[in-house]
Amino acid sequence: MSDAERPTTEIALLGRHYTIACDPGAKDNLVRAARYLDRAMHGIQSKSTTLSNDRVTVMAALNITHELLEALDEQRGYEAELTRLGERLDGALKNRSK
């Protein structure tokens, strides 16, 4: 299916409307992401009314990317801790069965 044949969804960012090709199963996630981005953009814009929309967009993208990278780092930390705990548990069970 080409993009021209795909269903579309309308989103709004800083009061501008965009029509995005989107599979029906992904619509809710797209709308959720657009709302999150729009809130981030409005938050930045409210702090500095002199920024152009392009700069607001770039700042929002950088902030959201920073949030994502922090969350990924935190998740990796939890996964590493679970691995260490699993290894300790395996060691304790092996020692107990001797």
Rosetta blueprint (number, residue, H / E / L):
1 M L
2 S L
3 D L
4 A L
5 E L
6 R L
7 P L
8 T E
9 T E
10 E E
11 I E
12 A E
13 L E
14 L L
15 G L
16 R E
17 H E
18 Y E
19 T E
20 I E
21 A E
22 C L
23 D L
24 P H
25 G H
26 A H
27 K H
28 D H
29 N H
30 L H
31 V H
32 R H
33 A H
34 A H
35 R H
36 Y H
37 L H
38 D H
39 R H
40 A H
41 M H
42 H H
43 G H
44 I H
45 Q H
46 S H
47 K H
48 S L
49 T L
50 T L
51 L L
52 S L
53 N H
54 D H
55 R H
56 V H
57 T H
58 V H
59 M H
60 A H
61 A H
62 L H
63 N H
64 I H
65 T H
66 H H
67 E H
68 L H
69 L H
70 E H
71 A H
72 L H
73 D H
74 E H
75 Q H
76 R H
77 G H
78 Y H
79 E H
80 A H
81 E H
82 L H
83 T H
84 R H
85 L H
86 G H
87 E H
88 R H
89 L H
90 D H
91 G H
92 A H
93 L H
94 K H
95 N H
96 R H
97 S L
98 K L
